[in-house]
Amino acid sequence: MTVRPLIGVSTYLERGARWGVWELAAALLPAAYPRMVQRAGGLAAMLPPDAPEHAPAAVARLDGLVIAGGPDVDPARYGAERSPRTGPPAPERDAWELALIDAALAAGVPLLGVCRGMQLLNVALGGSLVQHLDGHAEVVGVFGGHPVKPVPGTLYAGIVPEELTVPTYHHQSVERLGAGLLPSAYAADGTVEAVELPPDRGWVLGVQWHPEMGEDLRVMRALITAAS
């Protein structure tokens, strides 16, 4: 029997969510994330926010890690003043996911950051963010799409060598790259759409878009392969 690698996916922490007759605080995740992991050949485990000191123990039990999309990163995390267009902070999630990223990098566990996850990876390595850009989330609550072009010779280009239209929904992006990060895809307007670490730092990739909302499984399959 083939052993399916265990892929942890970070989650939202919401004060109130509704299902059935209930309205309660909930750790939740859009179903597209675990379905993407499963379709690509992995087992999905949800990682709700916890005390940051528990991150190394959590990561030690995983074969791979996905930092999911979600709310804006607190600008204080990268030494910036809050823009009026930046969303409310999610301090528990920021602290937990930064600790997960640090633990994964230290342990060499394959890591994929999605949208906020890519931005948080950049912040974890000392980078900063553009707090608002136009044209990448055109209708509130509706995913859009635009083409991204890979940088030849990068990890991402080895996975997806052609220009590809991807599902997008973001209003923030990389400004100053974190230490060691390399840009590996761009949008037509010059926005950095993917970042990665050099191969000697392990399998580490961040994408600005939402692969879980599309049909192309190549990025997730590459993570599964690295985690196997």
SULQUIHU-V530591 format. One record per residue. N is the residue number from 1. RES is the residue in three letters. PSI is psi in whole degrees, -180 to 180 (none if undefined). BURIAL is # if it has 16 or more other ideal C-beta (glycine too) atoms within 10 Angstrom, else .. Layout:
BEGIN
((N RES PSI BURIAL) (N RES PSI BURIAL))
END
This chain:
BEGIN
((1 MET 132 .) (2 THR 131 .) (3 VAL 123 .) (4 ARG 127 #) (5 PRO 146 #) (6 LEU 119 #) (7 ILE 116 #) (8 GLY 141 #) (9 VAL 124 #) (10 SER 158 #) (11 THR 165 #) (12 TYR 162 #) (13 LEU 105 #) (14 GLU 141 .) (15 ARG -31 .) (16 GLY 125 .) (17 ALA 148 .) (18 ARG 135 .) (19 TRP 138 .) (20 GLY -127 .) (21 VAL 5 .) (22 TRP 147 .) (23 GLU 104 .) (24 LEU 163 .) (25 ALA 142 .) (26 ALA 141 #) (27 ALA 119 #) (28 LEU 165 .) (29 LEU 132 #) (30 PRO 135 #) (31 ALA -21 .) (32 ALA -29 #) (33 TYR -58 #) (34 PRO -33 #) (35 ARG -39 .) (36 MET -44 #) (37 VAL -47 #) (38 GLN -44 .) (39 ARG -29 .) (40 ALA -3 #) (41 GLY 14 #) (42 GLY 171 #) (43 LEU 133 .) (44 ALA 135 #) (45 ALA 128 #) (46 MET 139 .) (47 LEU 84 #) (48 PRO 157 .) (49 PRO 139 #) (50 ASP 178 #) (51 ALA 132 .) (52 PRO -30 #) (53 GLU -13 .) (54 HIS -4 .) (55 ALA -46 #) (56 PRO -38 .) (57 ALA -39 .) (58 ALA -47 #) (59 VAL -33 #) (60 ALA -22 .) (61 ARG -2 .) (62 LEU 156 #) (63 ASP -21 #) (64 GLY 162 #) (65 LEU 136 #) (66 VAL 125 #) (67 ILE 115 #) (68 ALA 168 #) (69 GLY 171 #) (70 GLY -150 #) (71 PRO 166 .) (72 ASP 144 #) (73 VAL 138 #) (74 ASP 122 #) (75 PRO -24 #) (76 ALA -25 .) (77 ARG -22 #) (78 TYR 24 #) (79 GLY 29 .) (80 ALA 155 #) (81 GLU 148 .) (82 ARG 128 .) (83 SER 149 .) (84 PRO -20 .) (85 ARG 4 .) (86 THR 138 #) (87 GLY 171 .) (88 PRO 150 .) (89 PRO 158 #) (90 ALA 75 #) (91 PRO -39 .) (92 GLU -40 .) (93 ARG -43 #) (94 ASP -50 #) (95 ALA -44 #) (96 TRP -47 #) (97 GLU -34 #) (98 LEU -39 #) (99 ALA -39 #) (100 LEU -44 #) (101 ILE -48 #) (102 ASP -43 #) (103 ALA -41 #) (104 ALA -42 #) (105 LEU -41 #) (106 ALA -35 .) (107 ALA -8 .) (108 GLY 26 .) (109 VAL 129 #) (110 PRO 136 #) (111 LEU 130 #) (112 LEU 124 #) (113 GLY 131 #) (114 VAL 120 #) (115 CYS -106 #) (116 ARG -37 #) (117 GLY -38 #) (118 MET -43 #) (119 GLN -41 #) (120 LEU -36 #) (121 LEU -45 #) (122 ASN -44 #) (123 VAL -40 #) (124 ALA -30 #) (125 LEU 17 #) (126 GLY 8 .) (127 GLY 178 #) (128 SER 171 #) (129 LEU 148 #) (130 VAL 123 #) (131 GLN -15 #) (132 HIS 134 .) (133 LEU 149 #) (134 ASP 158 .) (135 GLY -1 .) (136 HIS -3 #) (137 ALA 88 #) (138 GLU -34 .) (139 VAL 128 .) (140 VAL 127 .) (141 GLY 10 .) (142 VAL 126 .) (143 PHE 136 .) (144 GLY -155 #) (145 GLY 146 #) (146 HIS 160 #) (147 PRO 145 .) (148 VAL 144 #) (149 LYS 123 .) (150 PRO 154 #) (151 VAL 120 #) (152 PRO 142 .) (153 GLY -3 .) (154 THR 167 #) (155 LEU -47 #) (156 TYR -43 #) (157 ALA -30 #) (158 GLY -24 .) (159 ILE -46 #) (160 VAL 91 #) (161 PRO -16 .) (162 GLU 162 .) (163 GLU 138 .) (164 LEU 136 #) (165 THR 125 .) (166 VAL 156 #) (167 PRO 128 #) (168 THR 147 #) (169 TYR 89 #) (170 HIS 155 #) (171 HIS 3 #) (172 GLN 162 #) (173 SER 173 #) (174 VAL 135 #) (175 GLU -82 #) (176 ARG 127 .) (177 LEU 141 #) (178 GLY 164 #) (179 ALA 123 .) (180 GLY -15 .) (181 LEU 143 #) (182 LEU 136 #) (183 PRO 134 #) (184 SER 1 #) (185 ALA 150 #) (186 TYR 151 #) (187 ALA 170 #) (188 ALA -27 .) (189 ASP 6 .) (190 GLY -3 .) (191 THR 133 #) (192 VAL 120 #) (193 GLU -13 #) (194 ALA 146 #) (195 VAL 158 #) (196 GLU 164 #) (197 LEU 156 #) (198 PRO 156 .) (199 PRO -30 .) (200 ASP -6 .) (201 ARG 6 .) (202 GLY -174 .) (203 TRP 101 #) (204 VAL 119 #) (205 LEU 139 #) (206 GLY 136 #) (207 VAL 139 #) (208 GLN -20 #) (209 TRP -172 #) (210 HIS 86 #) (211 PRO -25 #) (212 GLU -18 #) (213 MET 4 #) (214 GLY -174 #) (215 GLU -10 .) (216 ASP 114 .) (217 LEU 8 #) (218 ARG -39 .) (219 VAL -46 #) (220 MET -37 #) (221 ARG -35 #) (222 ALA -39 #) (223 LEU -44 #) (224 ILE -43 #) (225 THR -45 .) (226 ALA -30 #) (227 ALA -7 #) (228 SER none .))
END
